């Protein structure tokens, strides 16, 4: 008998990408070259299955090497 996968797995493996950041310093001479900053985009039906609906507000708790997010109830 085949086992069914749970529609809501409790872990995901993602890769942190980068986005170019350009300084907006008013002094052109101090702007420097654009630099790479970490970038993470979350999308997928698994977010909805976990209770994150389109348009909901989300709070993210940031600690060293960890992000914890939860829906903020209105």
URLINJO-V161443 format. One line per field, one symbol per residue. ss: DSSP state (~ for helix, > for strand, _ for the rest). phi: phi as a letter, one per 40 degrees, with the letter a starting at -180 (. if undefined). burial: + if it has 24 or more other ideal C-beta (glycine too) atoms within 12 Angstrom, else -. Layout:
ss=???
phi=???
burial=???
This chain:
ss=________________>>>>>______~~~____>>>>>_____~~~~~_______>>>>>>>__>>>>>>>__
phi=.ccccccbccabbbbccbbcbbcbdccdcbcgcdbcbcabbbaicccccchccdgccbbbcbbdgabbbacccc
burial=--------------------------------------------------------------------------
